């Protein structure tokens, strides 16, 4: 939050800043560059030399501010925070509503493939993200204009896929 306020107050949209300036403004924060990059998840457009050839390796461009992360209400309205809050409430409700016997009954009703999948998750003590979930996260990390362009491209690809094989969408199923 402090980094977002610093960008708005001290740097300004459309202006460049260096790693040295950033570290100088936050000498007490060990991973300040990562914290600034994390602002992208809230729609902040911060470019590096990887995305903008005019920048040097130690330069950033503060292209545009996103969600006002210092405002708890604005942050709560952001899809990332709202999804997290819903998941936390859902998980808590499930934990309270399910007994070990009920959980076992649910596990027994799974197909052989689903049982093996859940057993793998249990062994890892986590559920890995699917390729579709990883693609979604990558998409959400982009700027609004890049997301718009990517959605149009994917729409064309899906349309071409369904034109080439109309049965593909029926046989592959849909994501939950």
C-alpha positions in Angstrom: 0.0 0.0 0.0 2.8 2.4 0.8 4.4 1.7 -2.5 1.2 2.5 -4.3 0.8 5.8 -2.5 4.5 6.6 -3.2 4.0 6.0 -6.9 0.9 8.2 -7.1 2.3 11.0 -4.9 5.9 11.1 -5.8 6.3 9.6 -9.3 3.1 10.2 -11.1 1.4 8.3 -13.9 3.4 8.2 -17.2 6.7 8.8 -15.4 9.7 6.6 -15.0 11.6 5.7 -11.8 14.6 3.6 -11.0 15.3 0.7 -8.7 17.6 3.1 -6.7 14.7 5.6 -6.2 12.4 2.8 -5.1 14.9 1.2 -2.7 15.7 4.7 -1.3 12.1 5.4 -0.6 11.6 2.1 1.2 15.0 1.2 2.7 13.2 -0.9 5.4 11.4 -3.2 2.9 13.6 -6.1 1.6 11.4 -7.1 -1.3 10.0 -3.7 -2.5 10.4 -4.5 -6.2 8.2 -7.6 -5.8 5.6 -5.6 -3.8 5.5 -3.0 -6.7 5.1 -5.8 -9.2 2.3 -7.3 -7.1 0.3 -4.1 -7.7 -0.3 -5.4 -11.2 -2.8 -7.9 -9.7 -4.9 -4.8 -8.9 -4.8 -3.4 -12.4 -1.7 -1.2 -11.9 0.3 -0.8 -15.1 4.0 -0.9 -14.3 6.4 -1.6 -17.1 9.9 -2.9 -17.1 12.5 -3.2 -19.8 11.0 -6.6 -20.6 7.8 -5.0 -21.7 9.1 -1.7 -22.9 12.2 -1.5 -25.0 12.8 2.2 -24.2 13.5 1.4 -20.5 16.8 0.4 -19.1 17.3 -2.7 -16.9 17.0 -0.6 -13.7 14.0 1.5 -14.8 10.3 1.2 -14.4 7.5 3.1 -16.1 4.5 3.9 -13.9 2.0 3.8 -16.8 -1.3 3.9 -14.9 -2.7 3.4 -11.4 -5.2 0.6 -10.8 -7.4 -0.1 -7.7 -6.7 2.2 -4.8 -5.2 -0.5 -2.6 -4.8 1.8 0.3 -8.6 2.1 0.5 -10.0 -1.1 2.2 -13.4 -0.7 0.5 -11.9 -0.4 -3.0 -9.5 -3.3 -2.3 -12.5 -5.4 -1.0 -14.4 -4.7 -4.3 -11.5 -5.9 -6.4 -12.2 -9.4 -7.9 -9.0 -10.9 -6.3 -10.0 -9.9 -2.8 -13.7 -10.7 -3.3 -12.9 -14.2 -4.6 -10.6 -14.8 -1.7 -13.2 -13.7 0.8 -15.8 -15.9 -0.8 -13.4 -18.9 -0.8 -12.6 -18.3 2.8 -16.2 -18.1 3.9 -17.1 -21.2 1.7 -14.2 -23.2 3.1 -15.1 -22.3 6.7 -18.8 -23.2 6.1 -17.7 -26.5 4.6 -15.4 -27.3 7.4 -18.2 -26.7 10.0 -20.9 -28.5 8.0 -19.1 -31.7 7.1 -18.3 -34.6 9.5 -15.6 -37.2 8.8 -18.4 -39.7 8.0 -20.0 -37.3 5.5 -16.6 -36.6 3.9 -16.0 -40.4 3.6 -19.4 -40.8 2.0 -18.6 -38.1 -0.5 -15.2 -39.8 -1.3 -16.9 -43.1 -1.8 -19.3 -41.6 -4.4 -16.4 -40.4 -6.6 -15.4 -42.2 -9.7 -12.2 -44.2 -9.6 -10.4 -41.4 -11.5 -11.7 -38.7 -9.1 -10.7 -40.8 -6.0 -7.1 -41.1 -7.4 -7.0 -37.4 -8.1 -8.2 -36.5 -4.5 -5.8 -39.0 -3.0 -2.9 -37.2 -4.9 -4.1 -33.9 -3.5 -4.2 -35.4 0.0 -0.7 -36.7 -0.3 0.6 -33.3 -1.4 -1.7 -31.5 1.1 -2.7 -29.1 -1.6 -4.6 -28.9 -4.8 -2.5 -27.8 -7.7 -3.8 -25.3 -10.2 -5.1 -26.6 -13.5 -3.7 -25.3 -16.8 -6.9 -23.4 -17.2 -6.6 -21.7 -13.8 -3.0 -20.8 -14.6 -4.0 -19.3 -17.9 -6.7 -17.3 -16.1 -4.2 -15.9 -13.6 -1.9 -14.9 -16.5 -4.8 -13.2 -18.3 -5.8 -11.3 -15.1 -2.3 -10.0 -14.6 -2.4 -8.1 -17.9 -3.6 -4.6 -18.5 -7.2 -4.0 -19.4 -6.4 -3.3 -23.0 -4.2 -6.4 -23.3 -7.0 -8.5 -21.7 -9.5 -7.1 -24.2 -7.1 -8.0 -27.1 -6.4 -11.5 -25.7 -10.2 -12.2 -25.2 -10.8 -11.3 -28.8 -8.0 -13.6 -30.0 -9.3 -16.4 -27.8 -12.8 -15.9 -29.1 -11.5 -16.2 -32.7 -9.6 -19.4 -31.7 -12.6 -21.0 -30.0 -14.8 -20.0 -33.0 -12.3 -21.6 -35.4 -12.1 -24.7 -33.2 -15.8 -25.1 -33.1 -16.1 -24.6 -36.9 -13.4 -27.2 -37.5 -14.9 -29.8 -35.1 -18.4 -29.0 -33.8 -18.4 -32.1 -31.6 -15.2 -30.9 -29.8 -17.0 -28.6 -27.3 -19.5 -31.3 -26.4 -16.9 -34.1 -25.9 -14.4 -31.9 -23.9 -16.9 -30.6 -21.4 -16.6 -27.2 -19.7 -14.7 -25.9 -16.8 -16.6 -25.6 -13.5 
